[in-house]
């Protein structure tokens, strides 16, 4: 009985909908803060994604506003994010 309770407690919670979108944006936000040059400010507006179940990842396209050197630009940042939200890989 105790083993069942421990194994059930360790199973990751499956999220979806608005909660999943929020987690994907949070993960990309953390990644961009770590990888962009100092002085670049950005705002992630939204994310479009789909789940690649066989590879255990999300394929994402983020709409991002960036501000740097008195310039503003809006663009798309494409990336894959593992379903445990630990690894982000930017794509073309």
Biopython code that builds the backbone (N, CA, C, O; Angstrom):
import numpy as np
from Bio.PDB.StructureBuilder import StructureBuilder

atoms = [
    (1, "UNK", "N", (0.820, -1.190, 0.000)),
    (1, "UNK", "CA", (0.000, 0.000, 0.000)),
    (1, "UNK", "C", (0.870, 1.264, 0.000)),
    (1, "UNK", "O", (0.580, 2.216, -0.724)),
    (2, "UNK", "N", (1.926, 1.272, 0.804)),
    (2, "UNK", "CA", (2.817, 2.424, 0.873)),
    (2, "UNK", "C", (3.530, 2.618, -0.462)),
    (2, "UNK", "O", (3.701, 3.754, -0.904)),
    (3, "UNK", "N", (3.950, 1.532, -1.112)),
    (3, "UNK", "CA", (4.624, 1.619, -2.406)),
    (3, "UNK", "C", (3.715, 2.255, -3.440)),
    (3, "UNK", "O", (4.173, 3.072, -4.239)),
    (4, "UNK", "N", (2.469, 1.908, -3.443)),
    (4, "UNK", "CA", (1.512, 2.489, -4.369)),
    (4, "UNK", "C", (1.371, 3.991, -4.133)),
    (4, "UNK", "O", (1.317, 4.757, -5.095)),
    (5, "UNK", "N", (1.313, 4.415, -2.911)),
    (5, "UNK", "CA", (1.184, 5.833, -2.583)),
    (5, "UNK", "C", (2.428, 6.609, -3.005)),
    (5, "UNK", "O", (2.320, 7.725, -3.512)),
    (6, "UNK", "N", (3.596, 6.029, -2.800)),
    (6, "UNK", "CA", (4.841, 6.687, -3.190)),
    (6, "UNK", "C", (4.942, 6.800, -4.705)),
    (6, "UNK", "O", (5.299, 7.861, -5.216)),
    (7, "UNK", "N", (4.637, 5.733, -5.431)),
    (7, "UNK", "CA", (4.735, 5.777, -6.888)),
    (7, "UNK", "C", (3.701, 6.721, -7.485)),
    (7, "UNK", "O", (3.995, 7.384, -8.479)),
    (8, "UNK", "N", (2.527, 6.805, -6.928)),
    (8, "UNK", "CA", (1.501, 7.722, -7.419)),
    (8, "UNK", "C", (1.906, 9.165, -7.150)),
    (8, "UNK", "O", (1.599, 10.050, -7.949)),
    (9, "UNK", "N", (2.582, 9.415, -6.050)),
    (9, "UNK", "CA", (3.023, 10.760, -5.708)),
    (9, "UNK", "C", (4.150, 11.259, -6.584)),
    (9, "UNK", "O", (4.333, 12.470, -6.706)),
    (10, "UNK", "N", (4.915, 10.368, -7.202)),
    (10, "UNK", "CA", (6.049, 10.753, -8.028)),
    (10, "UNK", "C", (5.675, 10.941, -9.498)),
    (10, "UNK", "O", (6.481, 11.451, -10.277)),
    (11, "UNK", "N", (4.489, 10.544, -9.878)),
    (11, "UNK", "CA", (4.060, 10.659, -11.268)),
    (11, "UNK", "C", (3.826, 12.130, -11.600)),
    (11, "UNK", "O", (3.103, 12.813, -10.874)),
    (12, "UNK", "N", (4.434, 12.640, -12.699)),
    (12, "UNK", "CA", (4.254, 14.046, -13.038)),
    (12, "UNK", "C", (2.802, 14.349, -13.397)),
    (12, "UNK", "O", (2.116, 13.530, -14.010)),
    (13, "UNK", "N", (2.353, 15.520, -13.012)),
    (13, "UNK", "CA", (0.997, 15.951, -13.308)),
    (13, "UNK", "C", (0.900, 16.321, -14.788)),
    (13, "UNK", "O", (1.753, 17.038, -15.311)),
    (14, "UNK", "N", (-0.127, 15.836, -15.449)),
    (14, "UNK", "CA", (-0.350, 16.159, -16.852)),
    (14, "UNK", "C", (-1.158, 17.449, -16.898)),
    (14, "UNK", "O", (-2.217, 17.553, -16.278)),
    (15, "UNK", "N", (-0.646, 18.439, -17.644)),
    (15, "UNK", "CA", (-1.349, 19.710, -17.758)),
    (15, "UNK", "C", (-1.779, 19.925, -19.197)),
    (15, "UNK", "O", (-1.221, 19.322, -20.113)),
    (16, "UNK", "N", (-2.762, 20.778, -19.396)),
    (16, "UNK", "CA", (-3.235, 21.061, -20.743)),
    (16, "UNK", "C", (-3.879, 22.440, -20.763)),
    (16, "UNK", "O", (-3.977, 23.112, -19.736)),
    (17, "UNK", "N", (-4.310, 22.842, -21.932)),
    (17, "UNK", "CA", (-5.030, 24.105, -22.094)),
    (17, "UNK", "C", (-4.226, 25.320, -21.697)),
    (17, "UNK", "O", (-3.037, 25.419, -21.999)),
    (18, "UNK", "N", (-4.880, 26.247, -21.018)),
    (18, "UNK", "CA", (-4.252, 27.510, -20.622)),
    (18, "UNK", "C", (-3.076, 27.295, -19.681)),
    (18, "UNK", "O", (-2.093, 28.035, -19.740)),
    (19, "UNK", "N", (-3.165, 26.291, -18.815)),
    (19, "UNK", "CA", (-2.065, 25.994, -17.897)),
    (19, "UNK", "C", (-0.815, 25.557, -18.663)),
    (19, "UNK", "O", (0.298, 25.949, -18.314)),
    (20, "UNK", "N", (-1.002, 24.742, -19.708)),
    (20, "UNK", "CA", (0.130, 24.295, -20.528)),
    (20, "UNK", "C", (0.717, 25.464, -21.303)),
    (20, "UNK", "O", (1.938, 25.610, -21.356)),
    (21, "UNK", "N", (-0.116, 26.292, -21.900)),
    (21, "UNK", "CA", (0.383, 27.468, -22.622)),
    (21, "UNK", "C", (1.201, 28.361, -21.692)),
    (21, "UNK", "O", (2.269, 28.842, -22.070)),
    (22, "UNK", "N", (0.708, 28.577, -20.495)),
    (22, "UNK", "CA", (1.410, 29.395, -19.513)),
    (22, "UNK", "C", (2.765, 28.796, -19.154)),
    (22, "UNK", "O", (3.752, 29.522, -19.038)),
    (23, "UNK", "N", (2.820, 27.484, -18.977)),
    (23, "UNK", "CA", (4.075, 26.801, -18.628)),
    (23, "UNK", "C", (5.062, 26.877, -19.785)),
    (23, "UNK", "O", (6.254, 27.070, -19.549)),
    (24, "UNK", "N", (4.604, 26.733, -21.033)),
    (24, "UNK", "CA", (5.491, 26.846, -22.191)),
    (24, "UNK", "C", (6.061, 28.261, -22.294)),
    (24, "UNK", "O", (7.250, 28.430, -22.562)),
    (25, "UNK", "N", (5.229, 29.269, -22.084)),
    (25, "UNK", "CA", (5.693, 30.659, -22.128)),
    (25, "UNK", "C", (6.686, 30.915, -21.001)),
    (25, "UNK", "O", (7.709, 31.564, -21.221)),
    (26, "UNK", "N", (6.410, 30.425, -19.818)),
    (26, "UNK", "CA", (7.329, 30.583, -18.680)),
    (26, "UNK", "C", (8.677, 29.929, -18.974)),
    (26, "UNK", "O", (9.726, 30.498, -18.672)),
    (27, "UNK", "N", (8.649, 28.737, -19.563)),
    (27, "UNK", "CA", (9.885, 28.023, -19.889)),
    (27, "UNK", "C", (10.696, 28.788, -20.925)),
    (27, "UNK", "O", (11.910, 28.924, -20.776)),
    (28, "UNK", "N", (10.040, 29.295, -21.980)),
    (28, "UNK", "CA", (10.754, 30.070, -23.006)),
    (28, "UNK", "C", (11.250, 31.387, -22.431)),
    (28, "UNK", "O", (12.343, 31.834, -22.778)),
    (29, "UNK", "N", (10.480, 32.009, -21.569)),
    (29, "UNK", "CA", (10.900, 33.247, -20.926)),
    (29, "UNK", "C", (12.198, 33.036, -20.151)),
    (29, "UNK", "O", (13.125, 33.839, -20.266)),
    (30, "UNK", "N", (12.272, 31.978, -19.373)),
    (30, "UNK", "CA", (13.496, 31.652, -18.630)),
    (30, "UNK", "C", (14.662, 31.409, -19.574)),
    (30, "UNK", "O", (15.772, 31.884, -19.335)),
    (31, "UNK", "N", (14.407, 30.667, -20.650)),
    (31, "UNK", "CA", (15.458, 30.367, -21.634)),
    (31, "UNK", "C", (15.993, 31.657, -22.275)),
    (31, "UNK", "O", (17.206, 31.841, -22.378)),
    (32, "UNK", "N", (15.097, 32.538, -22.701)),
    (32, "UNK", "CA", (15.535, 33.777, -23.345)),
    (32, "UNK", "C", (16.296, 34.671, -22.377)),
    (32, "UNK", "O", (17.274, 35.310, -22.765)),
    (33, "UNK", "N", (15.862, 34.724, -21.129)),
    (33, "UNK", "CA", (16.596, 35.517, -20.132)),
    (33, "UNK", "C", (18.030, 35.016, -19.983)),
    (33, "UNK", "O", (18.942, 35.815, -19.766)),
    (34, "UNK", "N", (18.238, 33.723, -20.094)),
    (34, "UNK", "CA", (19.579, 33.138, -19.935)),
    (34, "UNK", "C", (20.438, 33.270, -21.183)),
    (34, "UNK", "O", (21.665, 33.287, -21.077)),
    (35, "UNK", "N", (19.830, 33.364, -22.367)),
    (35, "UNK", "CA", (20.608, 33.268, -23.604)),
    (35, "UNK", "C", (20.724, 34.559, -24.409)),
    (35, "UNK", "O", (21.639, 34.684, -25.222)),
    (36, "UNK", "N", (19.834, 35.511, -24.211)),
    (36, "UNK", "CA", (19.910, 36.744, -24.992)),
    (36, "UNK", "C", (20.996, 37.670, -24.444)),
    (36, "UNK", "O", (21.378, 37.583, -23.277)),
    (37, "UNK", "N", (21.480, 38.552, -25.310)),
    (37, "UNK", "CA", (22.504, 39.511, -24.917)),
    (37, "UNK", "C", (21.963, 40.447, -23.839)),
    (37, "UNK", "O", (20.764, 40.716, -23.763)),
    (38, "UNK", "N", (22.877, 40.929, -23.017)),
    (38, "UNK", "CA", (22.522, 41.897, -21.988)),
    (38, "UNK", "C", (21.928, 43.143, -22.652)),
    (38, "UNK", "O", (22.453, 43.625, -23.656)),
    (39, "UNK", "N", (20.850, 43.652, -22.098)),
    (39, "UNK", "CA", (20.235, 44.863, -22.637)),
    (39, "UNK", "C", (19.053, 44.607, -23.554)),
    (39, "UNK", "O", (18.311, 45.536, -23.875)),
    (40, "UNK", "N", (18.865, 43.387, -23.974)),
    (40, "UNK", "CA", (17.722, 43.055, -24.816)),
    (40, "UNK", "C", (16.526, 42.770, -23.915)),
    (40, "UNK", "O", (16.583, 41.906, -23.040)),
    (41, "UNK", "N", (15.453, 43.503, -24.139)),
    (41, "UNK", "CA", (14.225, 43.272, -23.392)),
    (41, "UNK", "C", (13.229, 42.625, -24.337)),
    (41, "UNK", "O", (13.255, 42.878, -25.542)),
    (42, "UNK", "N", (12.361, 41.800, -23.803)),
    (42, "UNK", "CA", (11.396, 41.111, -24.662)),
    (42, "UNK", "C", (10.111, 40.836, -23.907)),
    (42, "UNK", "O", (10.078, 40.809, -22.677)),
    (43, "UNK", "N", (9.063, 40.636, -24.674)),
    (43, "UNK", "CA", (7.768, 40.241, -24.146)),
    (43, "UNK", "C", (7.227, 39.132, -25.034)),
    (43, "UNK", "O", (7.098, 39.310, -26.245)),
    (44, "UNK", "N", (6.917, 38.006, -24.448)),
    (44, "UNK", "CA", (6.311, 36.908, -25.203)),
    (44, "UNK", "C", (4.805, 37.138, -25.202)),
    (44, "UNK", "O", (4.171, 37.170, -24.147)),
    (45, "UNK", "N", (4.238, 37.298, -26.399)),
    (45, "UNK", "CA", (2.813, 37.602, -26.531)),
    (45, "UNK", "C", (1.946, 36.358, -26.446)),
    (45, "UNK", "O", (0.933, 36.352, -25.746)),
    (46, "UNK", "N", (2.338, 35.301, -27.155)),
    (46, "UNK", "CA", (1.551, 34.073, -27.136)),
    (46, "UNK", "C", (2.377, 32.929, -27.710)),
    (46, "UNK", "O", (3.503, 33.122, -28.168)),
    (47, "UNK", "N", (1.796, 31.743, -27.676)),
    (47, "UNK", "CA", (2.466, 30.558, -28.202)),
    (47, "UNK", "C", (1.451, 29.721, -28.978)),
    (47, "UNK", "O", (0.293, 29.580, -28.586)),
    (48, "UNK", "N", (1.923, 29.182, -30.076)),
    (48, "UNK", "CA", (1.183, 28.172, -30.831)),
    (48, "UNK", "C", (2.032, 26.912, -30.736)),
    (48, "UNK", "O", (3.242, 26.961, -30.959)),
    (49, "UNK", "N", (1.415, 25.792, -30.409)),
    (49, "UNK", "CA", (2.205, 24.580, -30.184)),
    (49, "UNK", "C", (1.405, 23.348, -30.569)),
    (49, "UNK", "O", (0.178, 23.375, -30.674)),
    (50, "UNK", "N", (2.145, 22.272, -30.775)),
    (50, "UNK", "CA", (1.501, 20.961, -30.835)),
    (50, "UNK", "C", (2.419, 19.950, -30.185)),
    (50, "UNK", "O", (3.634, 20.133, -30.109)),
    (51, "UNK", "N", (1.807, 18.882, -29.723)),
    (51, "UNK", "CA", (2.533, 17.865, -28.977)),
    (51, "UNK", "C", (3.050, 16.795, -29.918)),
    (51, "UNK", "O", (2.295, 16.267, -30.734)),
    (52, "UNK", "N", (4.322, 16.472, -29.814)),
    (52, "UNK", "CA", (4.937, 15.356, -30.537)),
    (52, "UNK", "C", (5.084, 14.237, -29.513)),
    (52, "UNK", "O", (6.111, 14.121, -28.844)),
    (53, "UNK", "N", (4.041, 13.414, -29.400)),
    (53, "UNK", "CA", (3.963, 12.403, -28.346)),
    (53, "UNK", "C", (5.110, 11.408, -28.434)),
    (53, "UNK", "O", (5.703, 11.069, -27.410)),
    (54, "UNK", "N", (5.440, 10.930, -29.634)),
    (54, "UNK", "CA", (6.473, 9.896, -29.765)),
    (54, "UNK", "C", (7.854, 10.390, -29.340)),
    (54, "UNK", "O", (8.684, 9.597, -28.896)),
    (55, "UNK", "N", (8.106, 11.698, -29.473)),
    (55, "UNK", "CA", (9.405, 12.262, -29.086)),
    (55, "UNK", "C", (9.360, 12.935, -27.719)),
    (55, "UNK", "O", (10.375, 13.441, -27.241)),
    (56, "UNK", "N", (8.192, 12.942, -27.092)),
    (56, "UNK", "CA", (7.997, 13.531, -25.765)),
    (56, "UNK", "C", (8.426, 14.998, -25.714)),
    (56, "UNK", "O", (9.208, 15.401, -24.852)),
    (57, "UNK", "N", (7.893, 15.799, -26.668)),
    (57, "UNK", "CA", (8.200, 17.212, -26.679)),
    (57, "UNK", "C", (7.065, 18.010, -27.288)),
    (57, "UNK", "O", (6.130, 17.467, -27.878)),
    (58, "UNK", "N", (7.182, 19.333, -27.121)),
    (58, "UNK", "CA", (6.250, 20.279, -27.712)),
    (58, "UNK", "C", (6.991, 21.055, -28.789)),
    (58, "UNK", "O", (8.114, 21.512, -28.570)),
    (59, "UNK", "N", (6.376, 21.203, -29.931)),
    (59, "UNK", "CA", (6.928, 22.011, -31.007)),
    (59, "UNK", "C", (6.180, 23.342, -30.943)),
    (59, "UNK", "O", (4.958, 23.386, -31.080)),
    (60, "UNK", "N", (6.931, 24.430, -30.732)),
    (60, "UNK", "CA", (6.318, 25.719, -30.394)),
    (60, "UNK", "C", (6.769, 26.836, -31.332)),
    (60, "UNK", "O", (7.863, 26.812, -31.897)),
    (61, "UNK", "N", (5.873, 27.816, -31.472)),
    (61, "UNK", "CA", (6.170, 29.078, -32.150)),
    (61, "UNK", "C", (5.671, 30.193, -31.237)),
    (61, "UNK", "O", (4.471, 30.310, -30.988)),
    (62, "UNK", "N", (6.588, 31.001, -30.745)),
    (62, "UNK", "CA", (6.266, 32.087, -29.828)),
    (62, "UNK", "C", (6.281, 33.408, -30.582)),
    (62, "UNK", "O", (7.219, 33.673, -31.335)),
    (63, "UNK", "N", (5.270, 34.239, -30.397)),
    (63, "UNK", "CA", (5.275, 35.596, -30.931)),
    (63, "UNK", "C", (5.918, 36.480, -29.865)),
    (63, "UNK", "O", (5.438, 36.564, -28.735)),
    (64, "UNK", "N", (7.022, 37.143, -30.249)),
    (64, "UNK", "CA", (7.840, 37.875, -29.282)),
    (64, "UNK", "C", (8.072, 39.307, -29.761)),
    (64, "UNK", "O", (8.388, 39.534, -30.929)),
    (65, "UNK", "N", (7.913, 40.266, -28.858)),
    (65, "UNK", "CA", (8.311, 41.655, -29.101)),
    (65, "UNK", "C", (9.668, 41.843, -28.428)),
    (65, "UNK", "O", (9.827, 41.529, -27.248)),
    (66, "UNK", "N", (10.655, 42.361, -29.185)),
    (66, "UNK", "CA", (11.981, 42.607, -28.619)),
    (66, "UNK", "C", (12.321, 44.082, -28.736)),
    (66, "UNK", "O", (11.966, 44.747, -29.709)),
    (67, "UNK", "N", (13.023, 44.580, -27.715)),
    (67, "UNK", "CA", (13.443, 45.972, -27.662)),
    (67, "UNK", "C", (14.938, 45.999, -27.359)),
    (67, "UNK", "O", (15.384, 45.449, -26.352)),
    (68, "UNK", "N", (15.712, 46.646, -28.241)),
    (68, "UNK", "CA", (17.150, 46.765, -28.019)),
    (68, "UNK", "C", (17.700, 47.921, -28.834)),
    (68, "UNK", "O", (17.221, 48.185, -29.937)),
    (69, "UNK", "N", (18.685, 48.602, -28.314)),
    (69, "UNK", "CA", (19.351, 49.719, -28.994)),
    (69, "UNK", "C", (18.354, 50.689, -29.616)),
    (69, "UNK", "O", (18.489, 51.063, -30.781)),
    (70, "UNK", "N", (17.359, 51.094, -28.840)),
    (70, "UNK", "CA", (16.331, 52.022, -29.311)),
    (70, "UNK", "C", (15.565, 51.514, -30.522)),
    (70, "UNK", "O", (15.030, 52.314, -31.291)),
    (71, "UNK", "N", (15.502, 50.218, -30.705)),
    (71, "UNK", "CA", (14.750, 49.613, -31.802)),
    (71, "UNK", "C", (13.768, 48.602, -31.237)),
    (71, "UNK", "O", (14.032, 47.955, -30.224)),
    (72, "UNK", "N", (12.650, 48.481, -31.900)),
    (72, "UNK", "CA", (11.647, 47.479, -31.534)),
    (72, "UNK", "C", (11.434, 46.565, -32.725)),
    (72, "UNK", "O", (11.472, 47.009, -33.873)),
    (73, "UNK", "N", (11.212, 45.311, -32.456)),
    (73, "UNK", "CA", (10.896, 44.361, -33.515)),
    (73, "UNK", "C", (9.954, 43.302, -32.965)),
    (73, "UNK", "O", (9.977, 42.976, -31.778)),
    (74, "UNK", "N", (9.144, 42.784, -33.839)),
    (74, "UNK", "CA", (8.242, 41.698, -33.487)),
    (74, "UNK", "C", (8.568, 40.529, -34.388)),
    (74, "UNK", "O", (8.765, 40.705, -35.591)),
    (75, "UNK", "N", (8.627, 39.343, -33.824)),
    (75, "UNK", "CA", (8.956, 38.184, -34.632)),
    (75, "UNK", "C", (8.484, 36.901, -33.995)),
    (75, "UNK", "O", (7.779, 36.890, -32.986)),
    (76, "UNK", "N", (8.900, 35.827, -34.620)),
    (76, "UNK", "CA", (8.544, 34.496, -34.151)),
    (76, "UNK", "C", (9.810, 33.775, -33.722)),
    (76, "UNK", "O", (10.802, 33.753, -34.450)),
    (77, "UNK", "N", (9.765, 33.194, -32.549)),
    (77, "UNK", "CA", (10.848, 32.344, -32.065)),
    (77, "UNK", "C", (10.304, 30.912, -32.057)),
    (77, "UNK", "O", (9.337, 30.603, -31.360)),
    (78, "UNK", "N", (10.944, 30.053, -32.842)),
    (78, "UNK", "CA", (10.523, 28.652, -32.915)),
    (78, "UNK", "C", (11.443, 27.817, -32.035)),
    (78, "UNK", "O", (12.651, 28.048, -31.985)),
    (79, "UNK", "N", (10.856, 26.843, -31.343)),
    (79, "UNK", "CA", (11.648, 25.999, -30.448)),
    (79, "UNK", "C", (10.893, 24.713, -30.151)),
    (79, "UNK", "O", (9.678, 24.614, -30.317)),
    (80, "UNK", "N", (11.668, 23.735, -29.705)),
    (80, "UNK", "CA", (11.068, 22.533, -29.135)),
    (80, "UNK", "C", (11.365, 22.548, -27.643)),
    (80, "UNK", "O", (12.441, 22.961, -27.212)),
    (81, "UNK", "N", (10.395, 22.093, -26.868)),
    (81, "UNK", "CA", (10.526, 22.033, -25.417)),
    (81, "UNK", "C", (10.129, 20.626, -24.989)),
    (81, "UNK", "O", (9.065, 20.129, -25.357)),
    (82, "UNK", "N", (10.997, 19.992, -24.208)),
    (82, "UNK", "CA", (10.691, 18.642, -23.746)),
    (82, "UNK", "C", (9.465, 18.671, -22.841)),
    (82, "UNK", "O", (9.159, 19.685, -22.215)),
    (83, "UNK", "N", (8.776, 17.545, -22.787)),
    (83, "UNK", "CA", (7.528, 17.531, -22.012)),
    (83, "UNK", "C", (7.743, 17.618, -20.504)),
    (83, "UNK", "O", (6.774, 17.750, -19.757)),
    (84, "UNK", "N", (8.993, 17.548, -20.039)),
    (84, "UNK", "CA", (9.282, 17.807, -18.628)),
    (84, "UNK", "C", (9.738, 19.258, -18.413)),
    (84, "UNK", "O", (10.063, 19.652, -17.293)),
    (85, "UNK", "N", (9.758, 20.051, -19.500)),
    (85, "UNK", "CA", (10.090, 21.477, -19.498)),
    (85, "UNK", "C", (11.528, 21.767, -19.069)),
    (85, "UNK", "O", (11.815, 22.875, -18.615)),
    (86, "UNK", "N", (12.422, 20.814, -19.199)),
    (86, "UNK", "CA", (13.806, 20.995, -18.768)),
    (86, "UNK", "C", (14.739, 21.426, -19.889)),
    (86, "UNK", "O", (15.790, 22.008, -19.622)),
    (87, "UNK", "N", (14.374, 21.150, -21.150)),
    (87, "UNK", "CA", (15.283, 21.441, -22.259)),
    (87, "UNK", "C", (14.546, 22.213, -23.348)),
    (87, "UNK", "O", (13.453, 21.836, -23.768)),
    (88, "UNK", "N", (15.172, 23.308, -23.798)),
    (88, "UNK", "CA", (14.653, 24.123, -24.890)),
    (88, "UNK", "C", (15.684, 24.105, -26.005)),
    (88, "UNK", "O", (16.872, 24.320, -25.762)),
    (89, "UNK", "N", (15.233, 23.850, -27.227)),
    (89, "UNK", "CA", (16.123, 23.890, -28.389)),
    (89, "UNK", "C", (15.468, 24.784, -29.431)),
    (89, "UNK", "O", (14.370, 24.498, -29.909)),
    (90, "UNK", "N", (16.153, 25.872, -29.778)),
    (90, "UNK", "CA", (15.621, 26.771, -30.811)),
    (90, "UNK", "C", (15.760, 26.108, -32.173)),
    (90, "UNK", "O", (16.743, 25.420, -32.450)),
    (91, "UNK", "N", (14.756, 26.327, -33.017)),
    (91, "UNK", "CA", (14.742, 25.746, -34.353)),
    (91, "UNK", "C", (14.545, 26.854, -35.381)),
    (91, "UNK", "O", (14.278, 28.003, -35.028)),
    (92, "UNK", "N", (14.679, 26.501, -36.639)),
    (92, "UNK", "CA", (14.493, 27.466, -37.738)),
    (92, "UNK", "C", (13.052, 27.605, -38.098)),
    (92, "UNK", "O", (12.711, 28.372, -38.998)),
]
sb = StructureBuilder()
sb.init_structure("model")
sb.init_model(0)
sb.init_chain("A")
sb.init_seg("    ")
for serial, (resi, resn, name, xyz) in enumerate(atoms, 1):
    if name == "N":
        sb.init_residue(resn, " ", resi, " ")
    sb.init_atom(name, np.array(xyz, "f"), 0.0, 1.0, " ", f" {name:<3s}", serial, name[0])
structure = sb.get_structure()
